Amino acid sequence: MRVDPITFLAAGALCVVLPSPGVAEDAAPSQVDIEVAEGGLDHLYARLADAEAGQPGAVVRISVFADSINGCDWVTSSLRHLLQARFGDGGRGWVHIAPGWTYQHQQDVRWTHAQSWRTSILNRGDGPGARYGYGGVLAQNTSRGSKATFTTVPDGPSGTAVSRFRLFYQAFPGGGSVRVRVDGGEPREVAGAAEAVEDRVHEVAVEDGSHAFEVTVGEGHIRLYGVVMERDGPGVVVESIALIGARVARLLRFDREHLRRQVELREPDLLVFWLGGNNVLSDRWTRDAFVRNYGQGIATARQGRPEASCLVVSVTDIGERGSGRSIERLPDVVEAQREVARAQGCGFYDVFSAMGGAGTMRRWSLSTEPRLGALDFRHITPEGGVHIGGLIHDALIRGYEAYRNR
């Protein structure tokens, strides 16, 4: 039986595994290019060229900050598979210690986590010191049994091998210790105490291949952000930073120096901001506040990696419950996102137009085969994720080819 993604949300089940790539009948995509000032994505394209040329150590990192439209990593997983097929597998990338929402999952990794983690998420603004880590979810142990494991998958287009694990965590006065181990070997103790609160990264190098990385409590209280799984390259990493239910103003709940430092430590080559869907649904939406808040959040993140390229992706079509008719303010929100992108020196990709514009989500939910839209007219199916990932991939590749042909 086919289960709608919103049913997964209600039932608290995991997201389904991404299906094989394919094009739905009557999907009616149109070719929409990335809008960008000349040279605006050159850092990304230069890094892709390095990877394609086989330059040792050329790992191209793409981080996608999105809301529930990518809560199951469907779009980013599709993009990951397509880019890695051409430029090489740079690894799985960022995975949270524990999910901040029931409806949150990661593809291309075996990710297990004990129920004894207590999470603080950016949406609630309940994290100590407004520090939520790169992924917007802070995990704190509630017992000595708190544990998370990150294991490569046995087969598939991505996630089958890793060369290094990097644990992102917080050290603080009175902090305890973390134990990490690889493939069931001897645990290593990582100190989590410091005179003042600071963000740290502990790296464990392994022989490139299949591995499992386990994170447990050593002593006392610990605060953890996430684990990065990468290879030595050349290749591409595409990672999902899903802030489910977040409006753009939630980016301002990060401590600014903390967010800047997290980006600096992660070293992305392309920061993708795909937020705004929840703003579309808010009766309190105003263009001025949206542009101001979104711009400020993006600007803060970019301070951690000024040379990185930046891309703002528009909202998808969103339908009213019941009728499926497109919400009236959608074109206004898309134009506001375009304004933010230009002001911040980012590229802009109008996925609303690329997927077909107004009325598309209703058609995707009721008429396409396979079905691309969920029955709430607001979310997508796994196949919809493959389709949108393909649209974004194709737009990036057109830009890359134009860069190569200058």
Secondary structure, DSSP 4 states (H G I P E B T S, - for coil): ----HHHHHHHTPPPPPP------BT------PPB--TTTTHHHHHHHHHHHTT-TT-EEEEEEEE-GGGTTSHHHHHHHHHHHHHH-B---EEEESS-SSSS---SSSEEEE-TTEEEEETTTT-SGGG--TTTTEEEEESSTT-EEEEE--SSSSS-S-EEEEEEEEEEBTT--EEEEEETT---EEEE-B-SS-EEEEEEEEEEEE--EEEEEEEES--EEEEEEEE-SSSEEEEEEEE-TT--GGGGGGS-HHHHHHHHHHH--SEEEEE--HHHHT-TT--HHHHHHHHHHHHHHHHTT-TTSEEEEE-----BPTTT-PBPTTHHHHHHHHHHHHHHHT-EEE-HHHHTTSTTHHHHHHHTSBS--B-TTSSSB-HHHHHHHHHHHHHHHHHHHHHHHT-
